[in-house]
Amino acid sequence: MILLAALAASLFARRFTPQSEWKLWVACGAAAGMASAYHAPLAGSLFIAEILFGTLMLASLGPVVISAVIALLLTQFLNGGARRCITSCYSKTSAPCTMA
């Protein structure tokens, strides 16, 4: 999902924006994909900005965080607020322990 969002942002950027802004668009797409996949917009934004830009520049961090938050809100709206993966809690006695 993260790669698809980054790919979509890259294709959009190559078609409609100057080359100097391509990296920012890819970062926005990757952060949006990470936010929608893992429900962590701020952590995803910081991670993507650090990986792609090498530093946490405030000028580039704003659009990345905004795109991640919008992607998370859109994902929650389209899912109806339900989570896609439901985990259940297990106790120590519910499964045999196989520790060496």
C-alpha positions as CSV (number, residue, x, y, z in Angstrom):
1,M,0.0,0.0,0.0
2,I,2.9,2.4,0.8
3,L,4.5,1.7,-2.5
4,L,1.3,2.2,-4.4
5,A,0.7,5.5,-2.8
6,A,4.2,6.6,-3.5
7,L,3.9,5.5,-7.1
8,A,0.6,7.4,-7.6
9,A,2.2,10.5,-6.1
10,S,5.2,10.1,-8.4
11,L,3.1,9.7,-11.5
12,F,1.1,12.8,-10.5
13,A,4.2,14.8,-9.8
14,R,5.9,13.9,-13.1
15,R,2.9,14.9,-15.0
16,F,1.8,18.1,-13.3
17,T,4.7,19.6,-11.3
18,P,8.2,20.8,-11.9
19,Q,11.1,18.4,-11.3
20,S,12.2,20.3,-8.2
21,E,9.1,19.2,-6.3
22,W,9.1,15.5,-7.2
23,K,10.8,14.3,-4.0
24,L,8.3,16.2,-1.9
25,W,5.3,14.6,-3.8
26,V,6.8,11.1,-3.4
27,A,7.3,11.7,0.3
28,C,3.7,12.9,0.7
29,G,2.5,9.8,-1.1
30,A,4.6,7.4,0.9
31,A,3.5,9.1,4.2
32,A,-0.1,8.9,3.1
33,G,0.3,5.2,2.3
34,M,2.0,4.5,5.7
35,A,-0.7,6.4,7.6
36,S,-3.5,4.6,5.9
37,A,-1.9,1.2,6.3
38,Y,-0.7,1.5,9.9
39,H,-2.9,4.2,11.3
40,A,0.1,6.2,12.4
41,P,0.3,9.5,10.5
42,L,2.8,11.4,12.6
43,A,5.2,8.5,13.0
44,G,4.9,7.7,9.3
45,S,5.5,11.3,8.3
46,L,8.6,11.6,10.5
47,F,10.0,8.3,9.2
48,I,9.4,9.1,5.5
49,A,10.8,12.6,5.8
50,E,13.9,11.3,7.6
51,I,14.5,8.6,5.0
52,L,13.9,10.7,1.9
53,F,15.2,14.0,2.9
54,G,17.9,12.9,5.3
55,T,16.9,15.6,7.8
56,L,13.7,16.9,9.3
57,M,13.2,20.1,7.4
58,L,10.2,22.1,8.7
59,A,9.4,23.4,5.2
60,S,9.0,19.8,3.8
61,L,7.5,18.3,7.0
62,G,4.3,20.3,6.8
63,P,2.9,19.0,3.5
64,V,4.0,15.4,4.5
65,V,2.1,15.5,7.8
66,I,-1.0,17.1,6.2
67,S,-1.1,14.4,3.4
68,A,-0.7,11.6,6.0
69,V,-3.5,13.0,8.2
70,I,-5.8,13.4,5.3
71,A,-5.1,9.9,4.1
72,L,-5.8,8.5,7.5
73,L,-9.1,10.4,7.8
74,L,-10.1,9.3,4.3
75,T,-9.2,5.6,5.1
76,Q,-11.3,5.8,8.3
77,F,-14.2,7.4,6.4
78,L,-14.2,4.7,3.6
79,N,-13.8,1.8,6.1
80,G,-16.7,3.2,8.2
81,G,-14.3,3.5,11.2
82,A,-13.8,-0.3,11.4
83,R,-10.3,-1.8,11.5
84,R,-9.2,-4.1,8.8
85,C,-7.1,-6.4,11.0
86,I,-8.7,-7.5,14.3
87,T,-6.3,-9.1,16.8
88,S,-7.4,-11.1,19.8
89,C,-5.7,-11.4,23.1
90,Y,-4.4,-14.8,24.2
91,S,-3.6,-15.8,27.7
92,K,-0.7,-18.0,28.8
93,T,-3.0,-21.0,29.2
94,S,-4.8,-20.7,25.9
95,A,-1.9,-22.1,23.9
96,P,0.9,-24.5,24.9
97,C,4.2,-22.8,25.7
98,T,7.1,-24.2,23.7
99,M,10.1,-22.4,25.2
100,A,13.4,-24.2,25.3
